[in-house]
């Protein structure tokens, strides 16, 4: 599975310890989101020079579950390096 999570970071100006959850394909992303019980309405899309970046913000407990389900820990910077 090519699903990823990064380090927890502040979201919305307050420290929530949330991480990004994203994948190489929409199908993989939505499949793990379903397993984690994340509503599709929580999907965020950021547009950038590498195309759309689709991700969910996940709590520490959901991040732990995602890793158990096979998500790979990686930083967004490392993921972008792999894409180029």
N, C-alpha and C positions, 0 to 999 in steps of 0.2 A: 504494500500500500504506500502511496506517496502522499501522505498527510503529515503536516508539520505543526509544531508548536514552538513558540519562542519564549524568552524570559518574561516573567511578570513585569509590568510597568504601570506607571500612573495613567489613569484614564480620566479625562474630563477635569483635569486640574486637581484631582484628589488621589491619594494613594490607595488604590483598590487591589493591587496585585493581580490585575487581569493580564492574560496573555492572548496573542493572536493564534487562531487555529485556521490553517489554510491547506490547500492541496493542489496537486498538479492539474486535476480535472474537476469540473463541477460535480460530476457523478460521485467521485470519491469524497469530496467535501460534504455533499448533502447526505451521503451514506453514514459518515461518522457523526455528523450533526444529529441525524435521526437516532443513532445509538446513544448519544449523549442527551437526548431530549431537548435539543435546542430548537426553538421555533424558527422557521424559515425567515420570519420577519426580522430576526436579529442579524441576518446577513448584511455585511457592509461591503460596499464596492468603492474602491479608490481608483481613480484614473491617473495613469502616469505614463512615462515614456516607454515602459515595457508592457503597456496594455493595462487591462483591468486587473486589479488585485482584489480578490474576493476573500473575505475572512469573517470569522466570528470572534468576538471577545469572549474569553472563557475564564471562569473563576479558577482558583487553585485546585479545587476538588475536581472540576471538569477537566482541567489540564492533566491531572494525575490519571484520570480514567482514559483520556485520549492516549496517553503514553502506554497504558496497559493494553489498549486496543491496537497498538502498533504504530502510533504516530511517532515521528522522528523529531528529536529536539534539534533545532537549528535556529540560527539568527536570521533575520530577514536579509541582512547584508550578505551572509554566506549563500543564502538561496538565490539572491540576485546574481552573485558571482557565478554560480553554477549555470544560470540561464544564459549568460553572455559568452 
